[in-house]
Amino acid sequence: MAATPVWSVDPRTGKQREQVGHEATAREVDEAVRAAHATRGALADRTVRAAFLRAAAELLDGAAAEVVGTADAETALGAPRLTGELGRTTGQLRAFADAVDEGAYLDILIDRADASLTPPRPELRRYKVPLGVVAVYAASNFPLAFSVPGGDTASALAAGCPVVVKAHPDHPATSALCGALLRRAAVAAGLPADVVAVVHGFDAGVELVRHPLVSAAGFTGSIRGGRALFDAAAARPVPIPFHGELGSLNPVVVTPAAAAERAEEIGGGLAGSVTLGVGQFCVKPGLVLVPAGADGDRLTEALAKALGQTGPGVLLDHRMRDAFIAGVRERAALPGVEAPVTPGPGGEHTVTAGFLTVPASRLAGPGPHGLLLEECFGPVTVLVRYEDQGEAKALLDRLPGNLTATLHLSTAETEGGAAEGGAGAAELVERVTALAGRVVVNGWPTGVAVAPAQHHGGPYPAATSHSTSVGGTAIERWLRPVAYQSVPDALLPAELREANPLGLPRRVTGG
């Protein structure tokens, strides 16, 4: 049987740009995984790993014009956005190199033996070791930061895990280019090129998660695709961790006091957040609770004005464009739903931004309006007009897990005490904490800072685990702890020896 070709497609025209390669067969996936598995020993040297990550960042930065140009040709995201994304990507690589050098991620704990305790405590030394080969599934909307050279890959390599990436079909040429640069960086650092491999094709992705030498997986994408892979990972004879970011509505609550204080500002900011990246961010606010009445009307009018000034945009591919148009049409047809600015087709290859409104009472129970509580990928959001705080809180209680939840509060609510509304604001923070991995106050969720304290995840279906895919602690997904009890010093890993020859941070309990 002839190999299935993989084409790079221009979303601005729908035309094929070039053939990048072919979809990997089961045999080719097996070869890639086995070759990656064979590099584990070479990756064990932390100094070499850190050098590799920095070399990868240098090569990507050095090829910035080609990388950004290729990514733009395949995604239509624009050179400014992609230039920033490349900087974020190389910054992640360097940050993980620094983390490898520091060694705190090993979480070294030492408990001295103490016979006086009840029961007596033996000598215990604990640290974390890499899991093995990691399968990474690239995202459509971030061809760099959440794809071949992105955070999943960088954190897995930092942990000492080889990586096999299943490229996203929306940007295969970008994936191939970045994969080649990473492999060059590996060789330059003295590692085998096979510490990183890239495969293409839907079937290849399924073969990858089922491969017996794959020890964990990271995924960013849709609920449907992610859940299928998650189930496959769990159904293996030896199940593996599957860290998936699947889907999120990212609710926003605007309090009556906030609407009264700055309705126009909130409406304009919401428009910018909804249309950023043509509405294709995983943290796009897709459901906004706005109070009924004059102040909420002012916010709605400001949003309509700002969106009306937004030109048409190109989505990542025509399949997503079709799904967006159909999804908006189905939602707008529901009883009681209005479209002050109708989102939809802007031309043969583009879409226009807009929003829908609906009374909160329509979402009070089961029924077709539950569709409004599901993510619609693209530049659209739903404004839910609520009559009182009880109605707003009841709706929040219906929502599934999310990556983010945002509160827009008044100055009195953020700075004042209970008399000025501070107690109600605190209750709202507590309520949304239960349904999101990141809580934002008086800002917008779009834009996920790469920082040690960042958490990009949330209750299901936002994520399939409690880990983060962004920030320094993302490395923890690819490690497992091992404790050594009463093991002679000469037999311990160097990281745990008494003299601490590697100078690693550690916490010691007892004499």
C-alpha positions, 0 to 999 in steps of 0.5 A: 500500500502506498504511503499516505502523503502529508500536505502543508495547506495554506488556510488563507486559500485552502490550497496545498503548499507542499508535501512534507512527508507521509503518515507514519506506519505502525512499523515506523512509529515502533522504530521511532519509539524504540530509537528514542527509548535507546537514548535514555542513558545518554539523557541521564547526564543533567549537564548535557541535558541543560546544554541541549535545551539551550542549544535548541533555543539558540538554533530556533532563535537563529532560524526565527525568520524561517520558523515564523514564516513557515508557521504563518504560511500554515496557520495564518496567525501572523508574524507578530503573534508568531514572533512572540510565540517563538520567544515564549518557546525558546524562553521555556527551553532556557527556563527548563535548562536552568531548572535542570541545573538547579536540581530542585525539581528532583525534590530530594528528601532525606530522613535520618534513621532514628531508633527512638521513634515509635515505630523506629525510623530507618534511613530513607532517601527519596528523589525523582527519576524520569518515566521513560519515553513521552508521547507529545501530541501537538496543538493546532493553535500554538504551532510552536509553544504547544507543539514540537518544541513546546512546553510538553517537549521541553519539560519532558526532555528536562526530566530526562525523558526522550520524546516522540511528537505526533505533529498536528496536521495543521502545521506539518512543515513547521513541525518538521522544521522544528523537529530537525532543529531539535535533533541538530541541537541534540547532536551539538550537545553530544546526544543522539538525535533520536532523543526527539522524533516527529511522526505524522498521521492520525493512526500514528497517534493511536499507535504511539499511545499504545506502544509498550515503551511509551511511558506517559503522554501529553496532549493539547486539543479537543475533548473528543480527541483527547478523551479517546487517547486518554481512554486508550492510555488507560486501557493498555495492559500497563496503563500510563499517565495521560496529561491532557488539556481538552477544552474550557469555557473560561467563564467570566463574572461581572458583578453589578458594582463592576458594571456600574463602575466601568462597563465600557472598559470591561466591554472593550477588554472582553472584545480584545480577549475574545478576538485574540488569535481569532478566538482560537486561544484555549483560555478564550472567555466563552461565557460571560455573566453580565447583570441585567439592567442599564449598566449591563446594557452599557457593557453589551453596547461597548462590546458590540461597538468594539467587535463591529470594528474588528475585521474578518480573520482566518481560522487555522483550517477550513474544517475549524471554520466550518465547525465554527459557522455551524456551531454559532448557527446552532446556538443562535437558533435556540429560543431566547438567544439573540446575536447583537453582532452576528459571528459567521462567515466573512468570506470564502476563507474567513470568519467574523467575530461576534457574540450571543446573549441569553437570559440566565433563566434559559440555562436554569435546567436541562434542555437544549440551551446546555449547548451554550455551556460547551466551548465554541472554538473561534471568535464568539462568546455568550453573554448571560444576563442574570437578574441577581447574584443567586441566579449567577451562582446557580449557573456557576454551579452548573459549569464543568471544569475550566482552565480559568475563571475570571471575576470583574469586581468594583474597587469597593469589592476588591479593597473594601470590607464586608460592608462594601461588598468584600465578603461577597467578592470573597465568596465568588473567589471561593466559588470559582476556585472549585471549577478552575485551575487559574482565577483571574480578577479584573483582567483577562485569561488570554495570555498564560505567563510562563512562570514558576507559580503558573498553573495551566490545567483544571478540573475535567474536562479542562484537563485529565490530571491535576498537573500544569502544562505551563511553568516550572512544575510542568516537569513533575508530570514526567517523573516518579519518586523512588525511596531508598531505605538503608542503602549503603552510601556507595550504592546510592545514586550520586544525587542522594549520597551523603557528601552531596557531590552534585551540590543539589538542594535537599531537605534533611530531617533528623540528626 
